[in-house]
Amino acid sequence: MDNDFLVLECRASGCTAQIYLNDILVLERGDEQGKQFSGPVNDLCVDGENELSLVVEPGGSPRHSLSGGSCGRRRAVLGRAEATAKLSRYPFGTAIGSDAGKLLLEVQWESSESGLHARWPQVRGARADLGAVSGRWSWQDAEQLEPGDKLLEAVHKLLSRHHRALSAGDPRCFLKESQPRLLDLQRAYGADPREKARLMEIVMAERVRAAEYAMEPIDPQDYDLLLSARGRLVECLTSSGTPILRDRPLADQSVASYPMRLALIDGALRIVR
């Protein structure tokens, strides 16, 4: 896989669609979220078989994305709509969307009717063996996570520690505990973890200088912890789908957020994505 990028290209029009890779939510597209996306996903691909999925018209919160809601799948009418997602391999230095890309996986969904009355969400998926990608990731051998108060308490303890440090303008704790993620990014893309850490420190220092800098408060009642990767990862989201750790908008309305997916490795939660 040296000098190759595995690129996700997706589009959704007339509907909302979530794109999952190996049971990990990558992003959401649609008329309100932005119809198109393309970007590398080497760090979310695994050696051997990979699965790409579309969830059309997902539930209203992260944990209900696939079920549709606490009462199950809902009935609704949807107009003309379409969603596509594909995974391609591009040699380094070539343009995304060019003929240099080799299609590896593709999922499509389409409603050609002007008013489709159906149960939502609807799911489409495809699988393919990609061979060797970047080697085995640590989270693939992580302990199985179980939803419940014990996991919530452990996640809140970790988030509280980082929230206190980031509120004081100190990213060192977050960067130190993000080393597994940074090292994996180096393996996936050749990105120097020291350079990424340095850039984050620069950005944080600039934001802290603003008089209005403050972190948004965190509230376990608003946590919507999303289990993914077949229960090996937990993504730290609010009920509205935003990262739990984020600062308040500055005068220019910019916001810095700290997305994280955690895995239980050697008895401790670690930031791995």
Protein Blocks (a to p, Z undefined) as FASTA:
>chain_A
ZZiacddddddehiacdddeehiafbdcdjknopbdcddfklmpcehjadddddehiafb
fklmmnopanopadddddddddddddddddehiaehiakbccfbdcddddfbfbdcdddd
ddddddddebjaebpafklmmccddedjklmmmmmmmmmmmmmmmmnopaklmmmmmmmm
mmmmmmmnopafklmmmmmmmmmmmmmmpmkbccddddfklgccddeehhpaccdddfko
pafbdcdddfkopacddddddddeehiacdfZZ
